[in-house]
Amino acid sequence: MRESAYDDGVSAPFRVLLRVRYGECDAQHIVFNARWGDYVDVAATEYTRAVFGGVDAAAAGMDWRLVRQVLEWRAPARFDDVLEARVRTVAVGTTSFTLATEFVRWPDGAALVTAETVYVAVDPDAGGKRPVPDASRRALEAGAPGQLVDQAGVTPPAAPSQPLPLA
């Protein structure tokens, strides 16, 4: 895995904050190794929602499937830790794209896990691979720098742009 995948010059990566739940930990009281794949999937889903405007094939202009994933563990996470997943597109090929995800403990930034995930664009009806459409390529290359999805509930909510209706 490329060490530079997480420091590619983008000033602010797309970020997702997740809280470790008790059931995600093993007998060693740390996040069970297989759960990290779930966390990568949650982060990638939120990233593609931000990049494509939705997670279904119609919104994205293509469908995709995971074909390769490599994870490297640097330190454990424990129950109730808040994980910050930083996601970037690191490559867009003819029929595939690669996302890099770095997990750090929030808010201290301690490095925990890195993942590199390769997805292939597929025809949703036939199931075979297909070229990444130009609009999808542009969206992936642009990424979603600076956006934050807080599923852990640790950041103050953004003020609504419109007054909320009274019930």
Secondary structure, DSSP 4 states (H G I P E B T S, - for coil): --GGGG-SS-SS-EEEEEE--GGGB-TTSSB-TTHHHHHHHHHHHHHHHHHHSSSSHHHHTSEEEEEEEEEEESS---TTPEEEEEEEEEEE-SSEEEEEEEEEEETT--EEEEEEEEEEEE-TTT--B-PPPHHHHHHHHH--TT-EEESS--SPPPPPSSPPPP-
